């Protein structure tokens, strides 16, 4: 088995750090993070949230598509553990990336000014 490279080690370290930080008191829960994903994607696509480039958003969508794609079932049928390992790496990356991005997005949302529409009342 090949030794993991520095980039992969850094990715796992970032995932562990994001998971650890998400358990601190006051940190957003998983429900908050899941509900933030559609808002984050909408704001990133509209340009309102510039901290998530479209390329990064595209990578998140591609990783999710890779995991749910039925075409990916073929390697598992022939390569058993090796076929599952690639799914595990993609799932870990996607989970870590979503933790980091939703944390960053929720913090960005908290910093936005609140606009009160006086005409509605």
N, C-alpha and C positions, 0 to 999 in steps of 0.2 A: 504494500500500500504506500503510495507516495506521501511524503511529508507535506503537511499543509503549508502553503506559502504565507508570507507576511500579510498580504491583503486579506486572505481568508481568516487568519488569526485576528486581524484588526476588526473584521466584520463580526466575528463571534464575540469579541471583547465589547464592541459597541452594542450588540444585542443584549449581552448580559448586563451592561451598564444601564441600558434603557429599561430592561425588566426590573432591575433593582430600584431605579429611581421611580418607577411607576407605582411602587408599593409604599412609598412614603406618604405620611398623612398630608392631606391637601392636594395630592397629585390626582389628576383625572383618572377615573375608573375606566374599565374596559367598555362599559356602555357609553360613556361620554365620548370615548375615542371612536367607537363604531358609528355613533350618530354624527360625528364630525367629518367622517370620510366624504360623504356626498357634498357637504358644504365646502370642504377643502378642495375637492376636484372642481366644483363649479367656480369657486373664486380663483383658482389657479388658471383655469381655462379662459376666464373672462379678463384676466390680467389684474384683477383686484388684489390677489395674493401673490406677489412676485417672488416670494421665497421658495416656491416650488416650481422649478422650470418645467416646461411641457415635456422635455426629454425624460426627466425623472418620473413624471406622472405616467408617461408612456411605458417606462420600464416596470412600474408597479402593475399596470394593466397587463402587460405581456407576461409577467411572472404569474399573476393570477390566472390568466388564460392557459398558461403552460400547465399549471397544477390541475385545472378542471378539464382539460382537453382529453377526450377519449383516445386520441391518437397516441398519447403517452402511455397507454396501457400495453402497447406492444413490447417495449423494452422490459417491462416487468415480467411478461410471459416468457421471454427468452433469457433474460440476464438476471433474474431474481433479485438478489441483494444490490447489485450494481444499479439496476433500474430503479430501485427504491431510494438509493443513496442520492441520485441526482434530484429526485423530488424533495428529499429532506433538506438538501442544501438550498434549493430554491425557496422552500417553505420557511426556512430559518431566515434567509435574506429578506423575504417579503415581510415576515413578522417583525423583524428588527427595523426595517425601513418604515413600516407603518407606525410602529411605536414612536420612532424618532420624529417622523413627519407630523403625526397627529399631535404630539407634544408641542412641537414648534408652532403648529397652526393654532392650537388652543391658546397658547401664550400670545400669539399675534392677535387673536380675536379679543383677548382680555385688554390689550393695549389700545384697541380702537376706540375712538370717541363715541359716546352714545348720542344719537340724534333723536330728539323728541319732536314729534310732529304735532304742533299745537292746533292745527286745523282739524284734526280728527276728533277732538274732544268737544 
